[in-house]
Amino acid sequence: MSAFESLVRPALVRIAAPGDGYDPHGDRYWGTGFFIAPGWVLTCAHVVAKGGSAVWRGERAVGIVWDGGVTTGEVALASPRPAVPEQELDGWDFPDLALVRVPDVQDVSCVRLSERMPVIAEPIPVSLHGWSRETGRLGIRDAVGEIHGVDGEALLLRGTQPVKGLSGGPVVDLDRAAVIGLNKGRGADEGAAVPITSLRQLYRARGGRLLSDVIREHDRHHLARYRSLSAESDWTRAQIRHRPPTTQGLDPGSRIHLYGRLAELPPPTGPGDVLHLVDEVRERMVGLNVRPLLEATPHTWREGVGLLQELHEPNQESASDLSPNAVLVYAATVARHVRERHGDSAAIRSLGSWVTDAAAQTPLVVRQTIGGLLGHGRHGGPRAVREAGSRADVLIEIDTPPYGKRFPWRVKLLFDGHTIRPVDGNDEGVEREQLYETLRQPLAEALAQGDYGEHLAAVEALLPRELFDEPLDTWRLSPDDELFDERSLPLGQRRIVVIRDRARNERPPAPEWHKRWRTAGLGPLKAVPLRAETLGAGRDAHTPRIRRETPRQAWVRLSEAEDGSVPVFCGQVGSGEGLKAMAAALAAGHPIALWRSGAHDHADCVEFHERAGRLLAEAARAERLHAPVLSLRKRVAADADADTDAYDDFDPDPDMNAATNATACTGAGTDTGTDDDAGAHAGDDPPARSEHAWASTLAVLFDPPDRPPREDPLQGPPMLGEEAW
């Protein structure tokens, strides 16, 4: 029997078809789960799938039986899950997790979740727990084994295997006194478990941000149990008893005190908030030249603690452990950040008071730094140099297909305009039609790491010229059928989205490019045609004909254009004459250009050039162009919605009620006019073209010569130890 049985068993639940009464033979039994926070049960997705379509529709169709009673729950998050409730999946790939909401169960014992992926230098002793009817009667089964390796996303078990029915039950690390996984299944010679750190993948599911609230409730629960004066055993004290004396970092008691207080704060707006503060602390502790973290995508303040647990002094043979002090500085940094964003509160003061007490025995410089962050004194310690703005921008790199039609791609983070770190990529590439769906998730993860507070990461797309008309500004981070929120909005309506040229960024910048960028920064900006037409001789002197400018003629004209000139084109530039003209502009060194990425009938090209010229003149300088373009894209979308509503209301039926017709066509209020007025409106044209329609599908080349096109080969991976949960 496991030494943790008394802690695990009260948290175990039997998952079954809903129904009253005793079920000794398990006829309605599906599998095992366990409470991770009051009101929340974790299990495997394939366990709840036995409930069929009702489960996937979000109904309270999951029967829950535990030490304290019987109830029903509903699946809040799951991965994988069927695309439609009636679908049956052929298999259950990792993470194979389901989070079940049980709102009427609050007074319950919960397991303690591990914070990090286990490092398997040697086999890890574990215990397995769950319900089973392997012996003929339904009952709790416990077993002891060890994790001896990792295969892909699976933890490999040996010495014992999960018996039938234990799927979804907890796997407890007997050395660290925490749940490190869930039983998933068994093979011929070994079993498999889902790492508890795979919970992070549920953030990608629809409504995944709910998981942050669950983890905060988990920490509140365990702090309350640790502070309780009752004689009940609790997980934190078990961790203290089993902690080796040589273990570095915060002790379990201090850690749960910190986590419980962090749980009371307003949550971070995204991973970039946490990573920004962690980077700041690392700079304070080890110097300004540390590389930014990339491996983690934290969604809670407590995850920043895990990212600092392996911090050591650089360039020393016996580097001392900086993590306890770094964690305290991080906690004070979070308190300062939240106070600046949300104002003072009891939760912030509680965190500050705890940090002050915990720092009593730290070196003077650490105490001074913490005091400065908390506003307790004049000393702030070594100050990290950080400018206001996003933590990083996002660089999308797409290459010309080396063969066939598949475009290799990479998504990277661009720090301080110069340092780049890879996030994801595929050198085999995908076809053009698949780029949007393929890049959606890597782009979402990179943007989440780049955003900081109110500052959103920009998107720079380094593209081959044949993709210049790809409508990147209309891409969405969530599927189009999602609820209306910031993730469902097109990228170009929330953040800066610009295009850069892949070809010329593969070689050192030409002098013309540097000069054009310098003068664009000084201003003023003015529009010039990307492609011009010339008069040529016709059949006679009275009938001249229009001749298209040759690429070389375009290059000469654009090379000699005034400083601050910006090529403008009322059409697409990814093919045909537009592509040739764009090549001439790039060869002439132009870093900025405006054009239309979508197909148009060109009836409004005069207006397009006039409005684009006005836009550039009002922006005046390169750096001031982004804000008006962002505003234009928002207004174009709003006008399109208004036009759609107007078309829906428009009905040229002459028998239409006079009042309704007059209101629909003129926008009048209660003054509906006469029957004659109504007749006049009945045959009118649809609503007029909107004021901002000229900017529909507006694309922007914004390509400074000093932005890096590729990763610095001299940089190694970020300094990071074990992956943090």
C-alpha positions in Angstrom: 0.0 0.0 0.0 1.2 3.5 -0.8 2.1 5.8 2.1 -0.2 8.4 0.5 -3.3 6.2 0.4 -5.0 8.3 3.1 -4.4 11.4 1.1 -5.5 10.0 -2.3 -8.6 8.0 -1.4 -10.8 10.9 -0.2 -10.1 12.6 -3.6 -10.9 9.6 -5.8 -14.1 9.6 -7.7 -15.9 6.8 -9.6 -17.2 8.0 -13.0 -20.2 6.3 -14.3 -23.5 6.8 -16.1 -25.8 9.0 -14.0 -28.1 7.0 -11.8 -29.2 6.5 -8.2 -28.6 3.5 -6.1 -25.7 1.1 -5.3 -23.8 -0.4 -8.2 -21.7 -3.2 -6.8 -21.0 -4.9 -10.1 -20.1 -1.7 -11.9 -22.7 -2.1 -14.6 -22.8 1.7 -15.1 -19.1 2.2 -14.4 -16.8 4.1 -16.9 -13.6 4.8 -15.1 -11.8 6.8 -12.4 -11.2 10.5 -11.7 -10.0 12.7 -8.9 -10.7 16.1 -7.4 -8.0 18.7 -8.2 -9.9 21.7 -6.8 -13.3 22.1 -5.1 -15.9 21.5 -7.7 -13.5 20.2 -10.3 -12.6 16.6 -11.3 -9.8 15.5 -13.7 -10.0 12.3 -15.7 -9.2 11.0 -19.1 -11.2 12.1 -22.1 -11.8 8.5 -23.2 -13.4 7.8 -19.9 -16.2 10.4 -20.2 -16.6 9.6 -23.9 -18.5 6.5 -22.8 -21.4 8.9 -22.1 -21.8 9.6 -25.8 -23.1 12.8 -27.4 -24.8 14.1 -24.2 -21.3 14.5 -22.6 -19.9 16.5 -25.6 -23.0 18.7 -25.7 -22.0 19.9 -22.2 -25.0 18.3 -20.4 -24.7 17.1 -16.8 -24.3 13.6 -18.0 -21.3 12.4 -16.0 -22.1 10.5 -12.9 -19.7 11.3 -10.0 -19.5 9.1 -6.9 -17.0 9.9 -4.1 -16.5 9.5 -0.4 -19.1 12.2 0.3 -21.9 11.3 -2.0 -23.3 11.1 -5.5 -23.8 13.8 -8.0 -23.5 14.6 -11.7 -21.0 16.8 -13.6 -20.5 18.3 -17.0 -17.3 18.3 -19.2 -15.9 21.8 -19.3 -12.7 21.1 -21.2 -11.4 18.1 -23.0 -8.7 17.2 -25.5 -9.1 15.5 -27.8 -12.9 15.8 -28.3 -15.2 15.2 -31.3 -15.8 18.0 -33.8 -19.5 17.4 -33.3 -21.1 15.7 -30.3 -22.4 12.7 -32.3 -19.0 11.8 -33.7 -17.1 8.8 -32.4 -13.3 9.2 -32.5 -11.2 6.3 -33.8 -8.6 6.7 -31.0 -7.7 8.8 -28.1 -4.4 10.6 -28.7 -2.6 12.6 -26.0 -3.3 14.5 -23.9 -6.5 12.5 -23.4 -7.7 14.8 -20.6 -11.1 15.9 -19.5 -11.9 18.5 -16.8 -15.4 17.9 -15.3 -17.3 20.7 -13.5 -19.1 19.5 -10.4 -20.4 22.8 -9.0 -22.3 21.4 -6.0 -19.2 19.7 -4.4 -17.1 22.3 -2.5 -16.2 20.7 0.8 -13.9 17.9 -0.5 -10.3 16.7 -0.3 -8.1 17.4 -3.4 -4.8 15.9 -4.6 -1.7 18.1 -4.9 -0.5 18.4 -8.5 3.1 18.4 -9.5 4.4 21.6 -11.0 7.0 20.2 -13.3 7.6 17.4 -15.8 9.6 14.7 -13.9 13.3 14.4 -14.8 13.9 10.7 -15.1 17.6 10.3 -14.4 16.7 7.1 -12.6 13.4 5.2 -12.2 10.8 7.2 -10.1 8.8 5.2 -7.6 5.1 5.8 -8.0 1.8 4.6 -6.7 -1.4 4.1 -8.9 -4.9 4.5 -7.6 -8.4 4.1 -8.9 -11.6 2.1 -9.1 -11.7 -1.3 -10.8 -14.0 -4.4 -11.1 -11.0 -6.6 -12.1 -11.8 -8.9 -9.2 -15.5 -9.2 -10.0 -16.7 -6.5 -7.6 -16.2 -2.8 -8.0 -13.7 -1.4 -5.5 -10.6 0.8 -5.0 -7.3 -0.7 -6.2 -3.8 0.6 -5.3 -0.5 -0.5 -6.7 3.1 0.5 -6.6 5.5 0.7 -9.5 8.0 3.0 -11.2 8.3 5.4 -14.1 11.3 4.4 -16.1 11.1 6.6 -19.2 9.2 8.8 -21.6 7.9 7.8 -25.0 6.6 10.9 -26.8 4.1 12.4 -24.5 3.6 9.2 -22.4 5.2 8.4 -19.0 6.2 4.7 -19.1 5.2 2.5 -16.1 6.7 -0.8 -15.1 6.7 -3.0 -12.1 2.9 -2.8 -12.2 0.4 -1.9 -14.8 -3.0 -0.1 -14.5 -5.7 -2.7 -14.2 -8.9 -2.3 -16.2 -10.9 0.6 -14.7 -8.0 2.6 -13.3 -8.0 4.9 -16.4 -8.2 8.5 -15.3 -6.8 7.7 -11.8 -3.8 9.5 -10.3 -0.2 8.5 -10.5 1.6 9.7 -7.4 5.4 10.5 -7.2 6.4 8.8 -3.9 9.6 11.0 -3.6 8.0 14.3 -4.2 4.5 13.6 -2.7 2.6 15.0 -5.7 0.4 13.7 -8.5 2.6 13.6 -11.7 0.2 11.8 -14.1 -3.0 10.0 -14.9 -3.4 6.3 -15.7 -4.1 6.0 -19.5 -3.7 2.4 -20.5 -1.6 -0.7 -20.6 0.4 -2.6 -23.1 1.9 -6.1 -23.2 4.9 -5.2 -21.0 4.3 -1.8 -19.5 1.7 0.8 -18.8 1.3 4.4 -19.9 0.4 7.6 -18.0 -0.4 11.1 -19.1 1.9 13.7 -17.5 0.0 16.1 -15.3 1.9 18.9 -17.1 -0.2 18.0 -20.2 -2.9 20.0 -18.5 -1.4 23.0 -20.2 -2.7 21.7 -23.5 -6.2 22.4 -22.4 -5.5 26.1 -22.6 -5.7 25.6 -26.4 -9.2 24.2 -26.1 -12.2 26.4 -26.5 -12.7 28.2 -23.2 -9.3 27.0 -22.1 -8.6 30.1 -20.0 -11.0 28.6 -17.4 -8.1 26.3 -16.4 -6.3 29.2 -14.8 -9.2 29.7 -12.4 -9.1 26.0 -11.5 -5.4 26.1 -10.7 -5.9 29.1 -8.5 -8.7 27.2 -6.6 -6.3 24.3 -6.3 -3.7 26.6 -4.6 -6.3 28.2 -2.4 -7.5 24.8 -1.2 -4.0 23.5 -0.3 -3.0 26.7 1.5 -6.3 26.5 3.6 -5.5 22.8 4.4 -2.0 23.6 5.4 -3.0 26.5 7.7 -5.8 24.5 9.2 -5.5 23.5 12.9 -7.3 20.3 12.4 -5.6 16.9 12.8 -6.2 15.9 9.2 -3.2 15.0 7.1 -2.4 17.3 4.2 -0.3 17.1 1.1 2.1 20.0 2.0 3.1 18.4 5.3 3.7 15.1 3.4 5.9 17.0 1.0 7.9 18.5 3.9 8.4 15.0 5.5 9.6 13.5 2.2 11.8 16.4 1.1 15.5 15.4 0.9 17.6 17.8 3.1 19.8 18.7 0.1 16.9 19.9 -2.0 17.4 23.5 -3.2 14.7 26.1 -3.7 11.7 27.1 -1.6 10.5 24.6 0.9 6.9 23.2 0.3 5.4 25.3 3.1 6.8 28.5 1.8 5.8 27.6 -1.7 2.1 26.9 -0.9 2.0 30.2 1.1 3.3 32.0 -2.0 1.0 30.2 -4.4 -2.0 30.7 -2.3 -1.3 34.5 -2.2 -0.6 34.7 -5.9 -4.0 33.0 -6.4 -5.8 35.9 -4.8 -4.4 38.4 -7.3 -6.0 39.4 -10.6 -4.6 36.9 -13.2 -2.1 37.9 -15.9 -3.6 39.1 -19.2 -1.5 36.4 -20.9 1.8 34.5 -20.9 3.7 37.6 -22.0 3.0 39.2 -18.6 4.5 36.4 -16.7 7.5 35.9 -19.0 8.2 39.7 -19.0 8.5 39.7 -15.2 10.5 36.5 -15.1 12.9 38.0 -17.7 13.2 41.1 -15.5 14.0 39.1 -12.4 16.6 37.1 -14.3 18.2 40.3 -15.5 18.3 41.6 -11.9 19.9 38.4 -10.6 22.4 37.4 -13.2 22.9 40.5 -15.4 21.4 42.2 -18.4 22.5 39.8 -21.1 20.4 36.8 -20.2 18.5 35.3 -23.1 14.7 35.5 -23.0 12.8 32.4 -22.0 10.8 30.6 -24.7 10.1 27.0 -23.7 7.2 27.8 -21.4 3.8 29.4 -22.1 2.7 30.3 -18.5 -0.9 31.4 -17.8 -0.7 31.9 -14.0 1.6 33.9 -11.7 2.6 30.7 -10.0 4.2 29.3 -13.2 6.8 32.1 -13.1 8.0 30.6 -9.8 8.7 27.3 -11.6 10.7 29.2 -14.3 13.1 30.5 -11.7 13.6 27.3 -9.8 16.8 26.3 -11.6 18.5 29.8 -11.7 22.2 29.8 -10.9 25.0 32.2 -11.0 26.6 32.1 -14.5 30.3 31.4 -15.3 31.2 29.8 -12.0 32.4 26.3 -11.5 30.3 25.8 -8.3 27.5 28.2 -9.1 25.3 29.0 -6.1 21.5 28.5 -6.2 19.8 31.8 -6.8 16.3 30.5 -7.1 15.0 31.1 -3.5 16.1 34.8 -3.7 14.9 35.1 -7.3 11.5 33.7 -6.4 11.1 36.3 -3.6 12.2 39.1 -6.0 9.7 37.7 -8.5 6.9 37.8 -6.0 7.6 41.4 -5.2 7.8 42.2 -8.9 4.4 40.7 -9.4 3.0 42.7 -6.5 4.4 45.9 -8.1 3.0 45.0 -11.5 -0.5 44.2 -10.2 -0.6 47.3 -8.1 0.4 49.5 -11.1 -2.3 47.8 -13.2 -5.2 47.4 -10.7 -4.4 49.6 -7.7 -3.6 48.6 -4.2 -5.6 45.8 -2.5 -5.7 43.5 0.5 -4.4 40.7 -1.6 -1.3 42.7 -2.7 -0.6 43.8 0.8 -0.9 40.2 2.0 1.6 39.1 -0.6 4.0 42.0 0.2 3.9 41.2 3.9 4.7 37.6 3.3 7.6 38.4 1.0 9.0 40.9 3.5 9.0 38.2 6.3 10.4 35.5 4.0 13.2 37.8 2.9 14.4 38.6 6.4 17.5 36.3 6.1 18.4 37.1 2.5 21.5 39.2 1.5 21.2 43.0 1.8 21.0 43.6 -1.9 18.0 41.2 -2.2 16.3 42.9 0.7 16.9 46.3 -0.8 15.6 45.2 -4.1 12.4 43.8 -2.6 12.0 46.9 -0.5 12.2 49.1 -3.5 9.7 47.0 -5.4 7.3 47.0 -2.6 7.8 50.7 -1.9 9.4 50.2 1.5 12.5 52.3 0.9 14.7 54.2 -1.5 16.8 51.3 -2.5 15.7 49.3 -5.5 18.8 47.2 -6.0 20.2 46.8 -9.5 17.4 48.0 -11.9 16.6 46.0 -15.0 16.5 48.3 -18.1 13.2 47.7 -19.8 11.2 50.0 -22.1 7.4 50.1 -22.1 6.0 48.0 -24.9 5.3 44.4 -25.9 7.7 41.8 -24.6 8.4 40.8 -28.2 7.0 41.0 -31.7 6.3 38.0 -33.8 8.1 37.1 -37.0 6.5 34.8 -39.6 9.1 33.5 -42.1 7.8 31.8 -45.2 10.3 30.6 -47.9 9.9 30.1 -51.6 9.3 26.3 -52.2 12.6 24.6 -52.9 10.6 22.3 -55.1 6.9 21.6 -55.7 4.3 23.8 -54.1 5.1 23.4 -50.4 6.2 26.6 -48.5 8.6 26.0 -45.6 7.6 28.2 -42.6 8.8 29.3 -39.2 7.3 31.4 -36.4 9.7 33.3 -34.2 9.8 35.9 -31.4 11.6 39.1 -32.1 13.0 40.7 -29.0 14.2 44.3 -28.9 14.1 44.4 -32.7 17.2 42.3 -33.0 17.2 39.1 -31.0 15.1 36.3 -32.4 14.1 33.0 -30.9 12.3 30.2 -32.7 8.8 29.1 -31.6 7.8 26.5 -34.3 8.3 25.7 -37.9 8.3 23.1 -40.6 11.0 22.9 -43.3 9.0 20.4 -45.3 6.4 23.1 -45.7 2.7 23.2 -46.6 0.8 24.3 -49.7 -0.4 27.9 -49.9 -4.0 27.0 -49.1 -2.9 25.3 -45.9 -0.8 28.2 -44.5 -3.6 29.8 -42.6 -4.8 26.7 -40.7 -1.2 25.5 -40.2 0.1 28.7 -38.7 -2.9 29.6 -36.6 -1.9 27.7 -33.4 1.9 28.5 -33.5 1.1 32.1 -34.2 -1.4 32.2 -31.3 1.2 30.8 -28.9 3.9 33.2 -30.1 1.6 36.3 -29.7 0.6 35.1 -26.3 4.3 35.1 -25.3 4.9 38.5 -27.0 2.0 40.5 -25.5 2.7 42.3 -22.3 0.0 44.1 -20.3 -1.8 46.6 -22.6 0.9 46.3 -25.3 0.2 43.9 -28.1 2.9 42.2 -30.2 3.2 43.2 -33.8 3.2 40.7 -36.6 6.0 40.9 -39.3 5.6 38.5 -42.2 8.8 37.9 -44.1 7.3 36.5 -47.4 8.3 35.6 -50.9 6.9 38.2 -53.3 4.3 35.7 -54.7 2.7 35.7 -51.3 2.5 39.5 -50.9 -1.2 39.4 -51.5 -1.9 36.8 -48.8 -4.5 38.5 -46.6 -2.5 38.0 -43.3 -4.4 40.9 -41.6 -7.7 39.0 -41.9 -6.3 35.8 -40.2 -8.0 34.9 -36.9 -6.4 33.1 -34.0 -9.6 31.1 -33.2 -12.0 29.3 -35.6 -14.5 31.5 -37.4 -17.4 30.0 -35.4 -16.0 31.1 -32.1 -17.8 33.6 -29.9 -17.0 37.2 -30.6 -14.0 38.1 -28.5 -10.4 39.4 -29.0 -9.2 36.0 -30.4 -12.0 35.9 -33.0 -11.1 39.3 -34.4 -8.9 39.5 -37.5 -5.2 40.1 -36.6 -5.1 43.4 -38.5 -8.0 44.9 -36.4 -6.1 44.5 -33.1 -2.4 44.7 -33.8 0.1 45.9 -36.3 0.5 43.5 -39.3 3.1 44.3 -42.0 4.8 42.5 -44.8 8.6 42.3 -45.4 10.4 41.0 -48.4 12.0 37.6 -48.0 14.4 38.0 -51.0 16.3 41.2 -50.1 16.5 40.3 -46.5 18.7 37.3 -47.4 21.6 39.6 -48.3 23.2 42.7 -46.8 21.0 45.8 -47.2 21.9 48.0 -50.2 22.8 51.7 -49.6 19.6 52.8 -51.3 17.5 50.8 -48.8 19.3 52.5 -45.9 18.8 55.9 -47.4 15.2 55.4 -48.1 14.5 54.2 -44.6 16.4 57.1 -43.0 14.4 59.7 -45.0 11.1 57.9 -44.4 11.8 58.2 -40.7 12.4 62.0 -41.1 9.4 62.6 -43.3 7.3 63.9 -44.8 5.8 61.0 -46.6 4.2 61.3 -50.0 2.5 58.9 -52.4 4.0 58.0 -55.8 2.5 55.5 -58.2 4.1 52.1 -58.0 3.4 51.6 -61.7 3.0 54.5 -64.1 1.7 54.6 -67.7 3.4 56.6 -70.5 2.0 58.1 -73.7 3.3 56.4 -76.8 2.8 56.9 -80.5 -0.3 55.5 -82.0 -1.4 55.0 -85.6 -1.2 58.8 -86.1 -0.4 61.9 -84.2 -4.0 62.4 -83.1 -4.5 58.9 -81.6 -1.8 58.4 -78.9 -1.9 55.1 -77.0 -1.2 54.3 -73.3 2.0 52.3 -72.9 2.8 50.4 -69.7 6.0 51.3 -68.0 8.8 48.7 -68.3 10.3 47.4 -65.1 13.5 49.3 -65.8 11.6 52.5 -66.5 9.8 52.0 -63.2 13.1 51.5 -61.4 14.5 54.7 -62.8 11.4 56.7 -61.9 11.2 55.2 -58.3 15.0 55.6 -57.8 14.7 59.3 -58.6 11.5 59.9 -56.6 11.8 62.4 -53.8 12.9 61.5 -50.3 9.9 60.2 -48.3 8.2 58.8 -51.4 6.0 55.8 -50.8 4.9 53.6 -53.8 1.1 53.1 -54.0 -0.8 50.7 -56.2 -4.5 50.1 -56.7 -4.1 46.4 -57.3 -2.3 43.2 -56.4 1.4 42.8 -56.5 1.9 39.0 -56.1 1.7 38.4 -59.8 1.6 40.0 -63.2 2.5 43.6 -63.8 2.1 44.5 -60.1 4.8 41.9 -59.2 7.2 43.5 -61.8 6.5 47.0 -60.4 7.0 45.9 -56.8 10.4 44.3 -57.8 11.4 47.7 -59.2 10.4 49.5 -56.0 12.3 47.1 -53.8 15.4 47.4 -56.1 15.1 51.2 -55.7 15.4 50.7 -51.9 11.8 51.6 -50.9 11.0 50.2 -47.4 7.3 51.2 -47.4 4.6 50.6 -49.9 0.8 50.4 -50.0 -1.4 48.3 -52.2 -4.6 46.3 -52.4 -4.2 42.6 -51.7 -7.7 41.7 -52.9 -9.3 41.6 -56.3 -11.1 44.9 -57.3 -12.8 46.3 -60.3 -10.5 49.4 -60.1 -13.4 51.8 -60.6 -12.2 53.7 -57.6 -8.5 53.8 -58.2 -8.4 57.5 -58.4 -10.0 57.7 -54.9 -7.6 55.0 -53.7 -4.5 56.9 -54.7 -5.9 60.2 -53.4 -6.9 58.7 -50.0 -3.6 56.8 -49.7 -1.7 60.0 -50.3 -3.7 61.8 -47.7 -3.0 58.9 -45.2 0.7 59.2 -45.8 0.8 62.9 -45.5 -1.1 62.9 -42.2 1.2 60.1 -40.8 4.2 62.3 -41.9 6.8 59.8 -40.7 7.3 56.0 -41.0 6.8 55.3 -37.3 3.5 57.1 -37.3 1.9 55.1 -40.1 0.9 52.1 -38.0 -1.8 53.7 -35.9 -3.9 55.2 -38.8 -3.7 51.9 -40.7 -4.9 50.0 -37.7 -7.8 52.4 -37.3 -8.7 52.1 -41.0 -8.8 48.3 -40.8 -11.2 48.5 -37.8 -13.4 51.1 -39.6 -13.5 49.1 -42.9 -14.8 46.1 -40.9 -17.4 48.2 -39.0 -18.6 49.7 -42.3 -18.9 46.3 -43.8 -21.1 45.2 -40.9 -23.2 48.3 -41.3 -23.6 47.7 -45.0 -24.7 44.2 -44.4 -27.3 45.3 -42.0 -28.5 48.0 -44.4 -28.8 45.4 -47.2 -30.7 43.1 -44.9 -33.1 46.0 -44.2 -33.4 47.1 -47.8 -36.5 45.8 -49.7 -37.6 47.6 -52.9 -41.1 46.1 -52.7 -43.6 48.8 -53.7 -46.2 47.3 -51.5 -44.0 47.8 -48.5 -45.4 49.7 -45.6 -44.6 53.4 -46.1 -43.2 54.0 -42.7 -41.0 50.9 -42.7 -39.7 51.6 -46.2 -38.8 55.2 -45.5 -37.0 54.3 -42.2 -35.0 51.4 -43.8 -33.9 53.4 -46.8 -33.2 56.8 -45.3 -32.3 56.0 -41.7 -35.1 58.4 -40.6 -36.5 58.1 -37.1 -40.1 58.7 -36.3 -40.6 61.1 -39.3 -41.6 58.5 -41.8 -42.8 60.8 -44.6 -45.8 60.5 -46.8 -47.0 57.8 -49.2 -45.3 59.7 -52.0 -42.0 59.6 -50.1 -42.4 55.9 -49.7 -43.0 55.4 -53.4 -39.9 57.4 -54.2 -37.8 55.1 -51.9 -39.2 51.9 -53.1 -37.1 51.6 -56.2 -33.9 53.2 -54.8 -30.4 51.7 -55.1 -28.9 49.8 -52.2 -27.0 51.8 -49.5 -24.2 54.0 -50.7 -20.6 53.0 -50.6 -19.0 53.5 -47.2 -16.4 56.2 -46.5 -13.6 53.8 -45.8 -14.3 51.3 -48.6 -11.2 52.5 -50.4 -9.0 50.9 -47.7 -10.6 47.4 -48.1 -7.8 44.8 -48.4 -5.2 47.5 -47.8 -1.7 45.9 -47.5 1.4 47.5 -46.1 5.1 46.8 -46.8 7.0 48.0 -43.8 10.5 46.7 -44.2 13.4 48.4 -42.3 16.9 47.3 -43.3 18.0 46.8 -39.7 15.5 44.0 -38.7 17.0 40.5 -38.5 15.8 38.0 -41.1 17.2 35.0 -39.4 18.2 33.6 -36.0 21.6 34.6 -34.7 23.7 31.3 -35.1 25.9 32.3 -32.1 23.0 32.2 -29.6 22.4 29.0 -27.8 19.1 27.8 -26.2 17.7 29.8 -23.3 19.1 29.1 -19.9 16.3 27.0 -18.4 16.3 23.9 -16.3 13.4 21.6 -15.9 10.3 22.5 -17.7 7.9 24.4 -15.4 4.2 23.8 -15.0 
